[in-house]
Amino acid sequence: MSIEPITGRYLTVTIEGAPRRIYFEEAGQGRPVICLHTAGADTRQWRHLMNDEEITASNRLIAFDMPWHGKSLPPEGFETQEYLLTTEAYIETVLAVIDGLALDRPVLAGCSMGGRIALQLAALHPHRFSGFIAIEASDFQPAWYDIDWFHRPDAHGGEMGAALVSANISPYAPVAERWNTLWMFMQSGPGVFRGDLSFYTRDDSLIPRLPTIDTGATPVHIIVGAYDLTCTPEDAERTARAIPGATLAVMDELGHFPMSEHPEGFRPFFVEALEKMPRTAAKAA
Amino acid sequence: MIDTFKQIQTRLEATPHLQRLGRLFSETVLIEIDGNEYYLSFEKGRIVSVVEGPSRKTPWRFALRTDAEALQKFWQLRPEPGFHDIFGLVKIGRGRIDGDILSLVKNLRFFKDVLGLARGKEELAA
């Protein structure tokens, strides 16, 4: 028998003028590190790092389920809404969680769409953070698939989404973690993955903002897996070149969900990234 | 190459969970390799025939067009990036998917796992 050190609670904040009940998990102590999940998934992607005693000895890892994801409910009235994530709502959500938890300049670590929004926040709200770890993150990706495939009444969007994103998982990933990673996509609510992908594949507003990021004030470290078909190493390299002072690490044996699909393979890259982030006098209330 | 597809057919017979996943899939799929045609006919999650073309008379639901070297790499236990998935082949310009893509996507796990039954057995394709 074992009990993990991860604890989960709920936080209610106002986003887009209405309350959102947000589920968050945390583990560790010291410097706060906000961890953002990918499209179509939830905080479980971060569970391996949150159970890593060496990392949590001096880092307070906090992951939350975006509204509509995991254990965070969609907003009241969702039954008549079309879920389409926007850059603005995503930024508002991340900042609301930071305010709600009274975090002082956390490190922001995000994967995929979480990495995209991390770079948006690096450009637009750098003073709220101490540094940015952008995983499988790039300036912009048009879809190489039809996002409407994942929300239709005659097929199971979760099963289709999982089958599609399996293309982004490395063959080096342990089988059990490959399937644990895919399970989250299988469980995703109807239309949620599509709504996330709408943000990820249609909003190119980050491109002109990249050169404005001041990595002297807030470092940006980008990590990318060679088996990622969605955000390829070439995409990440192009993005890193556009940000003066950004650093880049390429993981030869990992894919688009490194912290989830291959925790052991990802760990040294995440530790390296944390070491690049400044240790400010951050405190958590 | 026809031997590899027949081996996949045999292995599918011994893989009940894939037959269950494909129980609603009864279609013919064209695999075109360096211009050579292979028609895999599925019936309720089983491959009932593997026929080498060319054929102008065989209707198919969707097609995967690629080359032998790409498929050999795809079938390695740990393919290099891009060769590890049929959509990877498309993305790196070594494959094309035509026809009723939605039919493929609805049965994507089934089809990819069936094609992957030759994985790690690349010598079969020699």
Interface residues (C-beta under 8 A of the other chain):
Chain A: W144 Y145 D146 W149 D154 A155 E159 M160 A162 A163 L164 S166 A167 S170 P171 Y172 A226 Y227 L229
Chain B: L77 R78 P79 P81 G82 H84 D85 I86 F87 G88 V90 K91 I101 L102 V105 K106 L108 R109 K112
